């Protein structure tokens, strides 16, 4: 029988986590008012998915770090820090411009067929 050293990760490491999600979920402290980001659509480039900011956790309630909960178009939720939110907002503006440019180019192509 093969034994693993202490530094080796088990093959299915996620099953051996000791983090208690239920105990560490401070969802009831998230707010749905009081942030300019609420309701904004953002684009998460690393996931290639659009998301909407649905609630937030002020820094005062979270050891000095604010979080914004976003809901992906596929229904998954994710918490972002401000710098991540700002980056996703910038990506959304770029992605929106690209989509508008692509659709207007397609419209131009349709005109050429006539």
C-alpha positions as CSV (number, residue, x, y, z in Angstrom):
1,X,0.0,0.0,0.0
2,X,1.3,3.4,-1.0
3,X,1.4,6.2,1.6
4,X,1.4,9.9,0.8
5,X,3.6,12.4,2.3
6,X,2.1,15.2,4.3
7,X,2.8,17.7,1.5
8,X,1.1,15.7,-1.2
9,X,-2.5,16.7,-2.1
10,X,-4.9,13.9,-2.0
11,X,-6.4,12.9,-5.4
12,X,-9.8,14.3,-4.4
13,X,-8.7,17.2,-2.2
14,X,-12.1,18.9,-2.3
15,X,-13.7,16.1,-0.3
16,X,-11.2,16.6,2.5
17,X,-11.7,20.3,3.1
18,X,-12.5,21.4,6.6
19,X,-14.1,24.7,5.7
20,X,-17.6,24.8,7.0
21,X,-19.6,26.8,4.3
22,X,-22.8,26.8,6.3
23,X,-21.1,28.3,9.4
24,X,-19.1,30.9,7.4
25,X,-22.0,32.0,5.1
26,X,-22.9,35.6,6.3
27,X,-25.5,35.9,3.6
28,X,-28.0,37.5,5.9
29,X,-25.7,40.5,6.3
30,X,-25.7,41.2,2.6
31,X,-27.7,44.3,1.6
32,X,-29.8,45.0,-1.5
33,X,-29.6,48.8,-1.2
34,X,-26.9,51.4,-0.6
35,X,-24.4,50.6,-3.3
36,X,-24.2,52.2,-6.8
37,X,-23.1,48.9,-8.2
38,X,-26.5,47.1,-7.5
39,X,-28.3,46.1,-10.7
40,X,-25.3,46.7,-12.9
41,X,-24.5,44.1,-15.6
42,X,-20.8,43.1,-15.7
43,X,-18.8,40.7,-17.9
44,X,-16.6,38.1,-16.2
45,X,-13.9,37.5,-18.7
46,X,-12.4,34.5,-17.0
47,X,-15.8,32.7,-17.0
48,X,-16.9,34.3,-20.3
49,X,-20.3,35.0,-18.8
50,X,-22.5,38.1,-18.1
51,X,-23.5,38.7,-14.5
52,X,-25.6,41.1,-12.5
53,X,-24.7,42.7,-9.1
54,X,-27.5,41.5,-6.8
55,X,-26.4,42.5,-3.3
56,X,-23.3,43.6,-1.3
57,X,-21.6,43.2,2.0
58,X,-20.2,46.5,3.4
59,X,-16.6,46.5,4.6
60,X,-17.8,47.4,8.1
61,X,-19.6,44.1,8.3
62,X,-16.7,42.0,6.9
63,X,-13.4,42.8,8.6
64,X,-12.8,45.9,6.4
65,X,-13.3,44.1,3.0
66,X,-16.5,44.8,1.0
67,X,-17.9,42.1,-1.3
68,X,-20.5,42.3,-4.1
69,X,-22.5,39.2,-4.9
70,X,-23.1,38.7,-8.6
71,X,-25.3,36.3,-10.3
72,X,-24.1,34.8,-13.5
73,X,-26.4,34.4,-16.5
74,X,-26.3,30.6,-15.8
75,X,-27.6,31.1,-12.3
76,X,-24.3,30.7,-10.3
77,X,-23.4,33.3,-7.7
78,X,-20.0,34.7,-6.9
79,X,-18.6,37.3,-4.5
80,X,-16.2,39.9,-5.9
81,X,-14.0,42.5,-4.3
82,X,-14.1,46.1,-5.6
83,X,-11.1,45.7,-7.9
84,X,-12.6,42.6,-9.5
85,X,-15.9,44.4,-9.9
86,X,-14.3,47.4,-11.5
87,X,-12.4,45.1,-13.9
88,X,-15.5,43.2,-14.8
89,X,-17.3,46.6,-15.4
90,X,-14.6,47.6,-17.8
91,X,-14.8,44.3,-19.6
92,X,-18.6,44.7,-19.9
93,X,-18.2,48.1,-21.6
94,X,-15.6,46.6,-24.1
95,X,-17.7,43.5,-24.7
96,X,-20.8,45.6,-25.3
97,X,-19.0,47.7,-27.8
98,X,-17.7,44.6,-29.6
99,X,-21.2,43.1,-29.7
100,X,-22.6,46.4,-31.1
101,X,-19.9,46.6,-33.7
102,X,-20.4,43.0,-34.7
103,X,-24.2,43.4,-35.1
104,X,-23.8,46.7,-37.1
105,X,-21.2,44.9,-39.3
106,X,-23.7,42.1,-39.9
107,X,-26.4,44.7,-40.8
108,X,-24.0,46.3,-43.3
109,X,-23.3,42.8,-44.8
110,X,-27.0,42.3,-45.2
111,X,-27.3,45.6,-47.1
112,X,-24.6,44.4,-49.5
113,X,-26.6,41.3,-50.5
114,X,-29.4,43.5,-52.0
